[in-house]
Amino acid sequence: MKFAAALLALLAIGTSAGIAQTTPQLDAIASDPVRMGWMQGSPPPADKQIRWEDLGHFTFPKTRWSFSNYRQYTRSVGVLRGARAVSKFPRAEHSDIDAVSFIPINGTTAMTWEQSLLANYTDAIVVLHKGRIVYERYFGVTTPQSQHIAFSVTKSFIGTLAAALAAEGKLDPDKRVTHYVPELAKSGFGDATVREVMDMTTGIAFDETYTNPDADIFRHARAGGFGPRPANYNGPEGLQAFLTTIGKKGEHGERFTYRTANTDALAWILERASGQRIADLLHDRIWSKLGMEQDAALQVDTIGMAFGGGGLMPTLRDMARFGEMMRLGGKWKGKQVIPAKAVRDIVEGGSKERFKKNMAYPTLPGWSYRNQWWVSHNEHAAYMARGIHGQAIYIDPKAKIVIARFASHPMAGNVLIDPTSLPAYHALAKHLMGAQ
């Protein structure tokens, strides 16, 4: 219960279903990790230490330090950049961006871009326009070299790999999951298709309610060893073993339901279809192709299997490079990195009707979910990779912008963050279009 209670403090989410929330006690300035003195000194004073053993790294305001230093609190493997020269972004900073204003969702008072960064506990943000850096800021302890935890932005990397293999004929989305992973035959995934896993329309019995300490998401975390286990733990060892225990609830293909277990199942499918580990796929297909600045890290479970649902730790500009490659239709420096067909499939989005059946996303009317990406279907055809606590890659093809952001908001759910993020992104896109 201690593990679940600590995760509740970190991951409590708000949805239209009315999950209770508490107002954060400290704002972004008061909770600045440098100001608070976390982990300063050799060794740090006892009251300034952040420890894995008591899940301090999962507790606000300590998360404002730990999210930027997450690798020291978890098992991980490297996603290597290789020997390719760094592909540097040209710079063309705009001094007027901080003053760009917008009205938050359901708000009446204008907010500026700069104010929105504090409202969302931003750790770092970079804005590309036509491939040039027009804005870049770092806060607290986050630096251009920080391997910040990206949480569920990871899912969009996994989904892109799946879409690429499908476009190349190496993965058949219409096949049953068991075609690739027969070990899942007796689980809730047994009669699901790969496409249903890719788009999160499976009818698996997986409760991702973070306010319920008995929810499946906590069994999932314990199986992965993502925090200290109870002394009497006798559950599954590793994420893949856990996936075999998931049952079925409802029919596949009827509605979108966001469940991290789908992405871990997809990662397993990808490893079987490709014959490679996820970290190697990320290296071969993305990190070694884009002239990344740094290696990334990828969280793994107790037996070394990738946490595809949320374990990637990249640097900010490298996350932006991935976003820019996607904006360019899968190309980088004139070479096709991800098949154009795969990128088109993502950008066109999934079923809006299936998405609408899930009432947990009041800030995303008219959106859909495709290949582990969130697709807006707005007038700019924007689409996103999204992670809890405010991690994001926002791609606006019409405005030719990419925004990459790390954050450490006290509350996990983007439903709390969207009101001062999504309209800010759109306002900035229109501003930059007018400035071109």
TORZA-76817 format. One record per atom (N, C-alpha, C): residue in three letters; x, y, z. Coordinates in pm, whole numbers, plus 50000, padded with zeros to 5 digits. Atoms other than C-alpha are relative to their C-alpha. Layout:
N
ALAXYZ
...
***
This chain:
436
MET500824987950000
MET500005000050000
MET500855012650000
LYS499134988149999
LYS502925023850059
LYS500355004149858
PHE499664997250139
PHE503895020849692
PHE498835006849931
ALA501184994250064
ALA500345027849577
ALA499715014050052
ALA500284986849942
ALA499905056949818
ALA500945010649946
ALA499054990250055
ALA503065073749696
ALA499715003049854
LEU500354997650140
LEU502045068749335
LEU498735008349988
LEU501214991950002
LEU498635083349411
LEU500365014750014
ALA499594986149981
ALA500325114849534
ALA500625005849875
LEU499354995250123
LEU502305116949213
LEU499055000249882
LEU500695002250126
LEU499875104148952
LEU498515002850003
ALA501434997449992
ALA496425114649073
ALA499575008449881
ILE500414993050120
ILE494555125348762
ILE498565004750014
GLY501364994950004
GLY491425145748699
GLY499394996649866
THR500725002850123
THR488855135048443
THR498595005250013
SER501384995749998
SER485315143548350
SER499174991650096
ALA500715008549905
ALA484325115248584
ALA500035005750141
GLY500054993049873
GLY485075138548873
GLY500964995150105
ILE499005004149902
ILE488215125049036
ILE500425012250082
ALA499694988749912
ALA488995146949336
ALA501415005049978
GLN498694993950016
GLN491885171249312
GLN500295008950120
THR499604990549899
THR493835192549553
THR500825010949934
THR499254988950056
THR495285226649479
THR501454999050045
PRO498605000849962
PRO499085225649470
PRO500365010750102
GLN499644990749896
GLN500595242149776
GLN501085009749954
LEU498894991850045
LEU503615255749592
LEU499875002649851
ASP500044997050142
ASP503615273949262
ASP501364996949938
ALA498785003750071
ALA506335270149000
ALA501235007050054
ILE498854992649947
ILE508555296749151
ILE500384994850138
ALA499715004749864
ALA508225285149511
ALA500544985850002
SER499565014050003
SER508815248849411
SER501244998049913
ASP498785001250081
ASP511875256349196
ASP501014991250074
PRO499135009549929
PRO514275227649278
PRO501325006050048
VAL498784993449954
VAL517305250449303
VAL499705007950126
ARG500414992249883
ARG515495273449544
ARG499774991050121
MET500315009049890
MET514375243549751
MET501224992250047
GLY498755006049956
GLY517915229749764
GLY500084984949992
TRP499975014650010
TRP517175193849661
TRP501354994949951
MET498815007650041
MET520225171349638
MET501245008949983
GLN498824991450004
GLN522725199549691
GLN500914996650117
GLY499045003849897
GLY525885191149884
GLY500524985949975
SER499365013050020
SER528105160649909
SER500344993850135
PRO501335003150050
PRO526205144050057
PRO499015011250033
PRO501014990049965
PRO523015165050065
PRO499544997850144
PRO500595001849867
PRO521525171650408
PRO498844990149993
ALA501025010549999
ALA519085144450511
ALA498645005149954
ASP501324994850036
ASP516065167150466
ASP499955005249856
LYS499974995650140
LYS517165175950111
LYS500314988449905
GLN499725011650083
GLN517755140649986
GLN498714995049934
ILE501115006150073
ILE515535124049727
ILE500384985449977
ARG499605014049994
ARG515525086449769
ARG498984991049931
TRP500855009950064
TRP514145057249568
TRP499274991650104
GLU500545009349902
GLU513555036449881
GLU498675004650059
ASP501274995149945
ASP510765059150008
ASP499165006949893
LEU500714994450115
LEU509575069349659
LEU499985015350002
GLY499904985550002
GLY510715104849714
GLY500025005649859
HIS499934995250139
HIS511385107649342
HIS498655000049931
PHE501365000150052
PHE507645102149286
PHE499105009750075
THR500804991449914
THR506515129549524
THR500315014749974
PHE499854985650016
PHE505945166649452
PHE500275006250138
PRO499284992850106
PRO507835189949495
PRO501364993949962
LYS498725006250033
LYS510805166049483
LYS500084996149852
THR500035003650142
THR509695156149133
THR500565011249912
ARG499484989050080
ARG510785190449013
ARG501514998649980
TRP498585003550018
TRP514345177549061
TRP500134986249935
SER499765014050042
SER513925140249002
SER499624997449855
PHE500365002650139
PHE512195141948664
PHE501145003449904
SER498864996450084
SER515315158348521
SER501214991350029
ASN498905008949961
ASN517535132448691
ASN499494985850021
TYR500765012249975
TYR515305102248656
TYR500824987449985
ARG499265012350029
ARG517885077848529
ARG500654994250125
GLN499335005349881
GLN519555075048869
GLN499034992850093
TYR500995006549915
TYR516295062149016
TYR499394987549935
THR500655011050070
THR515565034248769
THR501024991749923
ARG499225008150092
ARG517005005648569
ARG499805005649860
SER500154994950136
SER517715016648215
SER501094994349910
VAL499005003150102
VAL519555008947894
VAL500185012449914
GLY499754988650085
GLY521095033447654
GLY499364998549862
VAL500404999150140
VAL519555044047325
VAL501095008549934
LEU498774993550041
LEU522785052547148
LEU499815008549875
ARG500124991050115
ARG523125081446906
ARG500904995949884
GLY499095004250104
GLY525975065446714
GLY501045010649969
ALA498864991350033
ALA528845083246537
ALA499655011349905
ARG500404989450092
ARG526845106246309
ARG500245013850062
ALA499794986449949
ALA527735143146342
ALA498685005950047
VAL501194993649946
VAL525295163846546
VAL499385008949892
SER500754991750095
SER522635179546326
SER499485012250076
LYS500344988249922
LYS522445214646467
LYS498865007949936
PHE501074991450048
PHE519375236346440
PHE500535014249979
PRO499734985650010
PRO519865271346297
PRO499115007550099
ARG500744992449899
ARG518655298146537
ARG499505013149939
ALA500604987250043
ALA516335327446473
ALA499015004350108
GLU500854997049884
GLU515035337546817
GLU499085011949976
HIS500974989150004
HIS511915358946839
HIS499865005650141
SER500044993849867
SER511995383447127
SER498585002950048
ASP501364996249965
ASP508215388647122
ASP499124988350043
ILE500835011749972
ILE507065353047199
ILE499435000250141
ASP500505000149862
ASP506775357347576
ASP498725008250017
ALA501164991149989
ALA504135384147518
ALA498794995149923
VAL501155005450073
VAL501915362947289
VAL498924996250100
SER501075002349904
SER498525360847460
SER498904991149942
PHE501095009050038
PHE495565337247451
PHE499024999350116
ILE500995002549897
ILE492425328447645
ILE500014985050033
PRO500015014249965
PRO492685295547837
PRO498644993549973
ILE501265007450019
ILE490065268647773
ILE499075002850117
ASN501034996549901
ASN486885278747959
ASN500385012150084
GLY499594988149927
GLY488685310248075
GLY499405012749941
THR500494986950045
THR487795346948042
THR501105010550000
THR498914990549988
THR491085364148123
THR501204995449918
ALA498865003450085
ALA493995365247881
ALA501224996350084
MET498755004449940
MET497265348247971
MET501085001349895
THR498894999350096
THR500675353247811
THR500704986649992
TRP499185012150018
TRP502935326147676
TRP500914997950121
GLU499095001249887
GLU505435333347955
GLU499264995750125
GLN500785004049883
GLN502745330348221
GLN499594985449992
SER500425013950016
SER501625297148076
SER501114990350038
LEU498885008949966
LEU505095282448124
LEU500074997850151
LEU500015001349855
LEU504915289248497
LEU498754992550046
ALA501245006849961
ALA501295277748519
ALA500134985049984
ASN499855014250027
ASN502375244148380
ASN501294993950053
TYR498805005249934
TYR505565240148587
TYR500994994949894
THR499115003850109
THR507645239348269
THR501434998650050
ASP498585002149971
ASP511145224948309
ASP500875004549884
ALA499254996050120
ALA512265231647952
ALA499055000149882
ILE500844999450118
ILE510705241447622
ILE500795005749884
VAL499374994950121
VAL511905246647267
VAL498945000549891
VAL500944998250110
VAL509965259746968
VAL500805000949870
LEU499414999550133
LEU510995252646609
LEU498995006049903
HIS500834994950109
HIS509625272346315
HIS500794998449871
LYS499315003150125
LYS510575259545971
LYS501404994450026
GLY498745006449969
GLY513345239746136
GLY501025008650072
ARG499094991149928
ARG514895269246319
ARG499505001850144
ILE500394997349862
ILE514935274546695
ILE499635014850011
VAL500444986149982
VAL512865305546759
VAL499795003350148
TYR500204997749856
TYR512465300547135
TYR500534987950074
GLU499465011149919
GLU514245279547399
GLU500275005150140
ARG499774996049860
ARG514185281647779
ARG500124987650088
TYR499815010649901
TYR515305259848070
TYR499775005950138
PHE500334995549865
PHE514145262248431
PHE500564990150102
GLY499595008749891
GLY515275248448765
GLY501334993449973
VAL498765007650020
VAL517885220948728
VAL500094993949860
THR500025006050134
THR516955211348370
THR500935007849908
THR499044994050092
THR519655217848110
THR499844993649862
PRO500065006550131
PRO520105210147738
PRO500524985650002
GLN499455013549990
GLN521945178447851
GLN499154990650085
SER500805008349908
SER519255165948091
SER499214989249926
GLN500835011150050
GLN517765131748013
GLN498744999450086
HIS501244998449924
HIS514325141348142
HIS499064988549967
ILE500965010450026
ILE511685114348181
ILE498885005649913
ALA501034995450093
ALA509225117547891
ALA498654993550026
PHE501245007349970
PHE506585094248039
PHE499344995449869
SER500715006250112
SER503925086247777
SER500285006149864
VAL499494996150130
VAL505545106347502
VAL500714987949937
THR499375012450045
THR507415073247480
THR499074992149909
LYS500965007850078
LYS504235057447343
LYS500025004049853
SER500024995550139
SER504395078847029
SER501244995449924
PHE498825005950063
PHE507935066946958
PHE499734985449965
ILE500325014150024
ILE506735030946993
ILE498994998849887
GLY501015000450104
GLY503685037846777
GLY500565003349863
THR499364996550127
THR505845053846509
THR500804988349945
LEU499295012050043
LEU508065023046500
LEU499034989649943
ALA500995009750048
ALA504955001346462
ALA499455004149864
ALA500524995150128
ALA503565023146182
ALA501034998249889
ALA498935001650099
ALA506945021746005
ALA500124985549956
LEU499905014150035
LEU507164983846023
LEU498784995449919
ALA501205003450075
ALA503564981445901
ALA500105005049856
ALA499864994350135
ALA504295004345605
ALA500994992049916
GLU498995007850070
GLU507264982445516
GLU499604985449980
GLY500465013750014
GLY505224950445532
GLY500624990350098
LYS499365008649902
LYS507154937345832
LYS499124997450123
LEU500975001749891
LEU504184940046069
LEU498615001249936
ASP501344999850055
ASP500584932045978
ASP499015004150108
PRO500934995549896
PRO498144953046184
PRO498724991950007
ASP501245007849999
ASP495264930246085
ASP500174986250060
LYS499775012949936
LYS496884899546237
LYS499595000650147
ARG500265000949856
ARG495884887846581
ARG501335002050076
VAL498844998249914
VAL498264896846862
VAL500764986950016
THR499395013149977
THR498904859946911
THR500834995049883
HIS499155003750113
HIS500404857246564
HIS501455003150032
TYR498654995849963
TYR503434875146708
TYR500374995750141
VAL499725003449859
VAL503114867547080
VAL498994989550046
PRO500955010549960
PRO501404833847136
PRO499824998950151
GLU500115000449854
GLU502074837447508
GLU498805007850052
LEU501144991949957
LEU499154862147520
LEU498664993749963
ALA501225006550048
ALA496604836947389
ALA498914999250106
LYS500995001549894
LYS494894832147725
LYS499695013050073
SER500234986949938
SER494964869147815
SER498895007549927
GLY500994991650066
GLY492534896747725
GLY500425004549862
PHE499504996350132
PHE494744904247425
PHE499824988749897
GLY499955011950082
GLY494214869047286
GLY499275001049867
ASP500754999050124
ASP491564877647026
ASP499995014249945
ALA499874986250050
ALA492614914046967
ALA500935000249880
THR499074998150111
THR494284925846648
THR501115009550041
VAL498894990749976
VAL497574944446638
VAL499515014349983
ARG500544986550019
ARG495684974746502
ARG499265004950122
GLU500744996049880
GLU493424974946807
GLU500955003550114
VAL498974996549901
VAL496514975147028
VAL500635013449964
MET499344987750044
MET498135002746821
MET499145012450027
ASP500924988749983
ASP495035024946850
ASP499295000250134
MET500595001049866
MET494105015147208
MET498484998649994
THR501425003150002
THR490695001547116
THR499744985650046
THR500205013349945
THR491184968247291
THR498995000350114
GLY500925001349888
GLY488614955847539
GLY500624992250114
ILE499335007249892
ILE491104944747801
ILE499525005050135
ALA500384996649864
ALA490374944848172
ALA501235005950070
PHE498834993349943
PHE492944970348283
PHE499565013550055
ASP500434987749933
ASP492054997248536
ASP501195009250020
GLU498914990249988
GLU494305027748503
GLU499555012050083
THR500474989449910
THR492565047648777
THR501025001950111
TYR498884998049907
TYR495415062748977
TYR499565002950143
THR500484997949864
THR493195070549275
THR499564987050067
ASN500395013049945
ASN492475033449327
ASN501264991850025
PRO498765007249971
PRO495375016249509
PRO499974985349959
ASP500115013850046
ASP494054982549390
ASP499924999049847
ALA500134999950145
ALA494024992949024
ALA501124992149934
ASP499035007950075
ASP495844972748761
ASP501285007649972
ILE498804992150029
ILE498245001448693
ILE501054998350109
PHE499055002149891
PHE499804995049033
PHE500594985849998
ARG499455013450020
ARG500154957748970
ARG501035000349887
HIS499094997950113
HIS501784967648642
HIS501325005950048
ALA498794993449950
ALA504234990648823
ALA500814990750091
ARG499285009349913
ARG505074964449085
ARG500684989149920
ALA499405010450083
ALA505674938148819
ALA501275005149931
GLY498834994250063
GLY508104961648647
GLY501115003650096
GLY499014996249900
GLY509884969348972
GLY500295014949998
PHE499824985650012
PHE509315006748931
PHE500005007250134
GLY499894994849865
GLY509355011649305
GLY500224988550094
PRO499775010949905
PRO510104991849620
PRO498744991550018
ARG501145009249987
ARG507884961149645
ARG499774996450146
PRO500245005449866
PRO506184947749957
PRO500894988050026
ALA499115011249965
ALA508294922450142
ALA499424986649958
ASN500655012850033
ASN505724895150064
ASN499564999649853
TYR500434999650140
TYR505434903149691
TYR500204986449934
ASN499915012850072
ASN504684871949487
ASN499305000949865
GLY500674998050127
GLY503254886949170
GLY500914997649881
PRO499215002250121
PRO504514885948810
PRO501355006850007
GLU498644994350006
GLU508204892448750
GLU500225005449859
GLY499814993750130
GLY508494917248466
GLY498705003549932
LEU501194994950066
LEU506074935448239
LEU499344989549911
GLN500585009850091
GLN505624907247990
GLN499254989150076
ALA500715009849916
ALA504724882348262
ALA498695006050050
PHE501224993549955
PHE502204907648390
PHE498955000449890
LEU500964998950111
LEU500604911948046
LEU499214987149981
THR500705012850018
THR499724874848038
THR498884998250103
THR501025001349896
THR497564879948351
THR498795009049976
ILE501094990550026
ILE495334907048202
ILE498824992749937
GLY501195006150054
GLY491754896348137
GLY499325008649894
LYS500774992650100
LYS489104908647898
LYS498765006150064
LYS501194993149950
LYS486314933747963
LYS499435008049884
GLY500574993250115
GLY484114943647671
GLY500564994549870
GLU499615004450133
GLU484614939847299
GLU501145008449946
HIS498934992750065
HIS487684949447104
HIS499445008549885
GLY500314991950116
GLY487454977446849
GLY498835009450014
GLU501204991749986
GLU484424995446993
GLU500275014350042
ARG499764986649947
ARG485955025147171
ARG501465001650038
PHE498654996849953
PHE489215042447257
PHE500015000250151
THR499784999449855
THR490365035947612
THR501494999750024
TYR498554998449980
TYR493785047747719
TYR500494990650108
ARG499465009749906
ARG495665019147880
ARG501464997649966
THR498565001650022
THR499445017647920
THR500374985749963
ALA499715014050031
ALA499334979747900
ALA499994997449850
ASN500015001750146
ASN498504982847528
ASN501375002749941
THR498724996450057
THR501824999747458
THR501084990050037
ASP499035010449964
ASP503814974147652
ASP499774987449918
ALA500285011350089
ALA502044947047452
ALA500535002949859
LEU499514996350132
LEU502894966047133
LEU501524999149994
ALA498535001149997
ALA506554968147235
ALA500434985449988
TRP499705014450009
TRP506564930247280
TRP499794995149857
ILE500295003850139
ILE504954925846938
ILE501115004949907
LEU498954994450085
LEU507554948746780
LEU501304992350012
GLU498775007749982
GLU510424929346931
GLU499924986649928
ARG500165012750069
ARG509014896946791
ARG500005002049848
ALA500104997850144
ALA508244911546447
ALA501335004249938
SER498744994750052
SER511624928446410
SER501224991750035
GLY498855007449952
GLY513894904846600
GLY501005008850075
GLN499134990649929
GLN515334935046784
GLN499365004650130
ARG500504993649880
ARG515034949747131
ARG499565014349967
ILE500534986650025
ILE513184982847154
ILE501105010549999
ALA498914990249997
ALA516315002347248
ALA500804999649869
ASP499275001350126
ASP518034988746935
ASP499185005349883
LEU500864994550104
LEU515034997246717
LEU500045015250003
LEU499944985449988
LEU515065032746849
LEU501345005449950
HIS498684995950050
HIS518795034946778
HIS500054999049848
ASP499855002450144
ASP518635019946429
ASP499095009049917
ARG501014993250080
ARG515485037546315
ARG499925015150023
ILE500194985849968
ILE515655071446487
ILE501295006550050
TRP498884992849938
TRP518625080246710
TRP501235000849909
SER498815000050084
SER521315070346462
SER499805007549869
LYS500324993750128
LYS519535088046173
LYS499905015250006
LEU500394985949992
LEU518785122846305
LEU501105009250051
GLY498964991449948
GLY522135135746426
GLY499695005050141
MET500374996349862
MET520965135246788
MET501225005150076
GLU498914994449920
GLU523015154847041
GLU500504990350105
GLN499685008449886
GLN522905128947318
GLN499424986149981
ASP500695012749982
ASP522215092547386
ASP498745002750082
ALA501154999949910
ALA518825086947542
ALA500134987950092
ALA500095011749913
ALA517995062447820
ALA498594994549990
LEU501305006450005
LEU515125037647825
LEU499844991250123
GLN500265007649879
GLN513695024148146
GLN499644985549965
VAL500295014150019
VAL513564986348172
VAL499494993950130
ASP500545006649882
ASP511884962248409
ASP501064991450067
THR499055007549919
THR513474937648649
THR500764989549921
ILE499265009650081
ILE514504914048368
ILE500555006449872
GLY499374992950110
GLY515664940748126
GLY499145002949880
MET500894997150111
MET512584944247905
MET499565014650004
ALA500284985850010
ALA511724979147781
ALA498635003650056
PHE501284994249959
PHE509014999847945
PHE499535009149886
GLY500464992650117
GLY507445010347616
GLY498915009950031
GLY501124991349966
GLY504535026947791
GLY500405013450058
GLY499674987049941
GLY506545055047948
GLY501415001750049
GLY498675000049940
GLY510245049248004
GLY501105007449927
LEU498944993450076
LEU512095070647749
LEU500485012650071
MET499374988249940
MET514525097047879
MET500915006649897
PRO499194993050099
PRO515715119447593
PRO500385013950050
THR499784985849975
THR517115154547590
THR498965007949920
LEU501064992050060
LEU514835182947486
LEU500185001949850
ARG499814997450143
ARG516375191547152
ARG499904987249918
ASP500125012550072
ASP516575154947055
ASP498534996149984
MET501435002450013
MET512865151547126
MET499435009049890
ALA500444990950105
ALA512355181946903
ALA500444995249862
ARG499555005550129
ARG514435165646628
ARG499044989249949
PHE500985010250037
PHE512055136246629
PHE498725006749949
GLY501204992850043
GLY509105160246607
GLY500175006649865
GLU499744993450127
GLU510705179346320
GLU500044989949886
MET500005010450101
MET511345147146129
MET498584996049963
MET501385003350026
MET507675138646167
MET499315011149921
ARG500594988750073
ARG506665173546050
ARG500394999849853
LEU499505000550137
LEU508755168145738
LEU499594987249927
GLY500515011850068
GLY506825136745651
GLY500894987850012
GLY499105011449977
GLY509425112845791
GLY501385001849941
LYS498704997450060
LYS512385129045616
LYS500925007550095
TRP498974992449926
TRP515635142045764
TRP501185002149908
LYS498894996550089
LYS518245160445562
LYS499834993549863
GLY500295005050133
GLY516545148645244
GLY499864985049988
LYS500095014550002
LYS516535111745339
LYS498764995450077
GLN501195005249936
GLN513425091745426
GLN500404991050118
VAL499665007449878
VAL513835079645785
VAL498834991050042
ILE501245007349973
ILE510245068945859
ILE499185000449871
PRO500754999850126
PRO508125058245560
PRO498915010749999
ALA501014989350012
ALA505925086845435
ALA498604994450024
LYS501305006349979
LYS502985062645436
LYS499674998950148
ALA500225001349856
ALA503435057145810
ALA499655013550062
VAL500274986749945
VAL503515094345886
VAL498615004749958
ARG501334996150046
ARG500415100645673
ARG498924993050080
ASP500995007649923
ASP498575073345860
ASP499815005950139
ILE500084993649868
ILE499385090646189
ILE499275013349989
VAL500544986550012
VAL498515125846071
VAL498504999749968
GLU501425000850036
GLU495175115145923
GLU499134996250119
GLY500715002949877
GLY494185102346267
GLY499174987449995
GLY500825011849987
GLY491885075246388
GLY498525003550002
SER501444998249995
SER488165071946455
SER499625010350107
LYS500474990049904
LYS486705103346615
LYS498814994750080
GLU501155005649930
GLU483595083746704
GLU500444991050114
ARG499515008749892
ARG485525057746902
ARG500635008350111
PHE499384991249900
PHE487465085447076
PHE498935007050083
LYS501064992449933
LYS484285104547161
LYS499294991850108
LYS500675008549902
LYS482905074547350
LYS500705000250136
ASN499274998849873
ASN485585080247616
ASN499805014150052
MET500384986949946
MET484375108647837
MET501095006450084
ALA498944995249911
ALA487725113948012
ALA500805011649943
TYR499164989950064
TYR489015140447770
TYR499185012149956
PRO500834988450036
PRO486805171547785
PRO500785011249933
THR499184989650064
THR489715193247667
THR500374996449857
LEU499615004650133
LEU490055173247344
LEU498794996749913
PRO501165003050085
PRO486725176147158
PRO500404998849854
GLY499725001950142
GLY486885162846805
GLY501344993449970
TRP498695006350020
TRP490265145646857
TRP499824985149969
SER499975014650016
SER491225109746777
SER501384995050042
TYR498745006349957
TYR494035085246857
TYR500394990049894
ARG499545008850107
ARG496125067546595
ARG501474996750019
ASN498605004249989
ASN499325047346626
ASN500715006350119
GLN499444994749874
GLN499855060146983
GLN500285015149993
TRP499944985450009
TRP499545096846875
TRP498605005850021
TRP501244992749979
TRP496865122146971
TRP499835010049885
VAL500194992250123
VAL495385139146663
VAL498835009750019
SER500994989749967
SER493485172146695
SER498905001749896
HIS500924997350111
HIS491775174346353
HIS499585014749997
ASN500354985850006
ASN491835212246398
ASN500395005849864
GLU499774993950130
GLU492275237246115
GLU501474999749958
HIS498585001050031
HIS496065233046137
HIS500484985649991
ALA499655014350004
ALA495965194746144
ALA501084996550102
ALA498995002449896
ALA498015195346467
ALA499824986350062
TYR500055012649928
TYR498905163146643
TYR501104999950105
MET499164999449881
MET500725154646965
MET500444986450050
ALA499605010349905
ALA502725130847175
ALA499815006250138
ARG500364994349871
ARG501555135347534
ARG500434990750114
GLY499625007749883
GLY502905124247871
GLY499525007050125
ILE500474994349875
ILE501735129048227
ILE500955010950050
HIS499284988949938
HIS502825159948418
HIS500475010549899
GLY499754989350096
GLY503055180248097
GLY501044997549894
GLN499035002950107
GLN505515162447868
GLN499265000649866
ALA500724998450126
ALA504715170147506
ALA500925002049881
ILE499514995750130
ILE505665171447142
ILE498755004349923
TYR501144994450072
TYR503235193946952
TYR500455003649860
ILE499624997950140
ILE503405193846572
ILE498855006649926
ASP501004992650077
ASP501525219546363
ASP500505000949856
PRO499495000050137
PRO502055211445994
PRO499715012949924
LYS500354987850075
LYS500245242545863
LYS500915011550038
ALA499144989149954
ALA502265266746077
ALA501474996549992
LYS498625004850010
LYS505415245846029
LYS500765001850130
ILE499364999049870
ILE506145245246400
ILE500024986750071
VAL499895011349908
VAL507255218946650
VAL500335005750137
ILE499734995949862
ILE507125224347024
ILE500314987550081
ALA499655011049909
ALA508895200747265
ALA500085005750141
ARG500044994849863
ARG508315204847637
ARG500194988950102
PHE499925007949878
PHE509375188847963
PHE499355008250112
ALA500644993049889
ALA507445197148279
ALA499944990850120
SER500165007649876
SER506905186248637
SER498825005650078
HIS501234995349937
HIS503355196748712
HIS499654990850117
PRO500315008449883
PRO502165184649055
PRO498974989249970
MET501045009750033
MET499185166948900
MET500314993849865
ALA499585007450119
ALA499555140748631
ALA499175003149877
GLY500894999950115
GLY496525144748410
GLY500125012349914
ASN499924988750092
ASN496865166148101
ASN498685007649992
VAL501264992749997
VAL493195175048143
VAL500125012550088
LEU499754988449914
LEU494505199048410
LEU500995009849938
ILE498924992150059
ILE497325212048192
ILE499595005749864
ASP500434995850133
ASP495625214747853
ASP499425014249994
PRO500624986850014
PRO493615246247932
PRO500975011549981
THR499024989350017
THR496785267147949
THR501174995749912
SER498965004650094
SER498845246847699
SER499495000149856
LEU500485001350138
LEU496745238547392
LEU499695013649935
PRO500234986950064
PRO495475274147331
PRO501275008349988
ALA498724992950010
ALA498985287347398
ALA500754995449876
TYR499335005250119
TYR500435264447131
TYR499365005449872
HIS500704995650121
HIS497765274346880
HIS500205015149977
ALA499784985650013
ALA498165311446953
ALA501415002949949
LEU498634998050045
LEU501915308746906
LEU500144996249852
ALA499965004150140
ALA501415290146578
ALA499485011149910
LYS500564989150082
LYS499215317946443
LYS500905012350001
HIS499064988649991
HIS501675344146569
HIS501194998149906
LEU498845002650085
LEU504585327646391
LEU499644999849852
MET500454999450139
MET502565323446072
MET499895014449952
GLY500124985950036
GLY501895360746076
GLY501335007049991
ALA498684993549999
ALA505565368546137
ALA500884995549885
GLN499115005750102
GLN506885348045845
GLN500095008949875
***
